[in-house]
Amino acid sequence: MTACVEYSAAIQLYLDNELSGPSLEASLVHLRGCDACRVQLEAEKSLSALLHQSQPLYVAPDSLRTAIAATRHIIALAASGK
């Protein structure tokens, strides 16, 4: 059960494609052998899919969108050396 606590925390990282190398391999091995963690993984997948389908509660005001666009433009210019 101790291993499940460690892998439970890794499930979200796995879903976000943030695991790689030995961490990914260890998580996949654990998931193959642990029914409880596979159930948790499926529940997290379902929740993630539901959240991706839902509409945002708030829309950013036009003034904020304009300020962000201007800032991104300035950063892009600075990065290009112009």
CORLINRA-V49846 format. One record per pair of residues at least 24 apart in sequence whose ideal C-beta (glycine too) atoms are under 10 Angstrom apart, sorted by sequence separation. I is the first residue (numbers start at 1). J is the second residue. If there is no record, write none. Layout:
# CORLINRA-V49846
i = <I	I>
j = <J	J>
This chain:
# CORLINRA-V49846
i = <6	7	4	8	11	15	3	7	10	11	14	8	12	7	8	11	12	15	3	4	7	11	14	15	3	10	14	4	8	11	12	15	16	1	4	7	8	11	15	3	7	11	1	4	8	12>
j = <30	31	30	34	37	41	30	34	37	38	41	36	40	36	37	40	41	44	33	34	37	41	44	45	34	41	45	36	40	43	44	47	48	34	37	40	41	44	48	37	41	45	36	40	44	48>
